[in-house]
């Protein structure tokens, strides 16, 4: 059953929603524009903000769907974190895009909200503190990723969740690079995140 859930989670996550939306709206291959990331923020920046919102909802649904599917089919404590982990892996390395994909941030956070919402709340607080101290979003993200597995395990009281947190953190750390950070695209074109969300599109 666990293997079947892992396969189902991967296939769910591998649906390249951002690529499909970008292709349908603009005719562009999202892998060839912006940061090259097949995800929410690159869609919003390189295609349209409303398209990014659509992708955000779909990516969140992947994470939630993976957890709910696992919970409905298995009572094993490893089932839900495994299915979520597989869904994130599918998002990052989609079989339909020959191994390309997005980062899986939205789906992972949405799934973890179901598994342990205090973990997400504490992680956000930690990120804000680290951001204030270092003045660098990239460093703040690394701090959260380093602490994430322990936070996840302790607040959810599940070492299965902690192990999933280790795997997720390793996925993100090994591919989190400043030169492909979508947030830098926003910084280059808008004075702030709020200006990006509310202001007119810029070239």
N, C-alpha and C positions, 0 to 999 in steps of 0.2 A: 504493500500500500504506500509506503513512504517513497519508494522509487517512482510509482505512478504519479504521486502528488508532485514530486520534483520535476518530472517530465511535463506534467500539465502546467505547473507554475512557469517553467521555462518557456513553453509555447505561448502562454498568455503574455508574458513579458516581452517576447520577441516580436510581437505585432508592432511594426514600425510606424506608429500613429503620426509622429512628427514628420517623418519622411513623406507619408501619404498626404498629409494636410498641405505641406509645402509644395508638393508636386501638383496637387489639385488647385491650389490658390494661385501660385505664381509660375508653375512649370519648372521650378528650380529643383536641383538635387541638393538637399540640405547639407550633404557631406562636402559640397564644393563651395559653400558660401559661409560668410561669417567665421565662426570658430570651427566649423566643420562638425560640431556636436549635433547629433540628431535628437534634440531635446526641446524642452519648453522655452528656455530663454533665447536660444538661437533662433527658434521659430518666431518669437515675439519681436526680436531685433531685426532679423533678416527678411521676414515675410510680412507679418502684421501682428499687432498686439492682440487683436481678437482671435487670431489663429493660435497664438501662444496660449491664450486662455482655454481654448478648446483642447489643445494638447495637454495642458495642465490637468483638466478634468479627466481626460482619458488615462493619463499616466497614474493619477491618484486611484482611479478605478481599478487599475491593474493590481496595485498593492493590496487594496481592500479586497478585491476579488480573490486573490491568491490565499489570503488569510481565511476568508469566509468559506472558500471551497475546502480548505484543509480541515477546518473546524466541523464542517458538515459531514465529512467522510471519515474522519479519524479522531479518536480521543487521545491518541498518543501525544505527549507533551512536545515531542520533536516535530510534529507534523506541520503546525502553522509556521514556525520560524524557518523550517526547511523550504516550504512552498514559497514563502516570501523571498528567501535568499535566491531560489531558482528563478523567480520572476525578475528580480533585479539583474541577475546574470543574463537572462534573456533580453532584457532591455539594453544592456551594455554590449552584448555580443549576439546580435540578432542573426539567426540563420538565414533570414530573408535578405539581409544586407551584407552577406558574406563576412560576418564577424564585426561589422561596424555597428554603431548604435549611440545611444545617449548615455548619461551617467546613472540614471535610475534613482536620482535623489528624491524626486516627487513620490514615486511609487514606494520607496523604502520608508519614507517618513509617514506616508498614509497608512502603510501596513503596521508600522510600529505604534502609531496612534491607537490602533485596535488592540495590539498586544500589551501596550503599556504607555498610556498617554503621559504619565509623570516623567518618563524617560525623555520624551520630546520636549516637554516644558523645561526640564532641568538642562537639557542640551542647549536649548535656545538661550537660557539665562547664562550658561557658561560661555557661549559664543559672544554674547554681548559684553560680558566682563573682559574676556580676552581681547575683543576688538577695541574696547576703551583703553586697555593697558598698552596694547602694541600698535594701535592705529593701522592695523593691516588685516584685512578680511581673510587673506590667504593663510596667515599665521593662525588667526582665530579658528579657522576651519580645521587646521591641523591639530590644534589643541583639543577640540571636541572629538575628532576622530580617534585620537590617542586614548581619551578617557571613555569613549562610547561603550566599549564592551563591558567594562566594570559597572558603569552606570546602568546599563540595560539589565545586567544580571541582578544587581542589588535591588533596583526599584521594581523589577517584575518578579523577583524571587524565583528566578528560573535560570539555571546554568545552561539550559538549551538555548535560551534567548541570548545569554552571554556569548556562547560559542558562535551563534549567528552574527552577533555584533562584531566579534573578531573578524569573521570572514568579510562582513560588509566594510569594516574599516580598512582592511587590507585591500579590498577592491578599489576603494576610493583613494587611498593614499598612493597606491602604485600608479594611478592614472591622473592624479590631481596635479596639474602643472600650470604655472602662471600664464604661459603663452597660449593655452587653449581654454582659459577661463572666460566663460561668457560674460561675467560681470565686467571684464575689462572693455568689452564692446560697448556696454552701457556707459561706462566711465568716459570713453573716448568721444561719445556722441551727445551725452546729456550731462548737465552739472550735478545731478543727483538721481537716485532711484525714483523719487517722487516725480521729478520732471520727466523721466522716461515714461512713467505710468500715466501722467496727466497731460503732458505737453504734446505739441505736434511732432510728427515724425520728421527726422532729419536724415540727410543723405550720408 
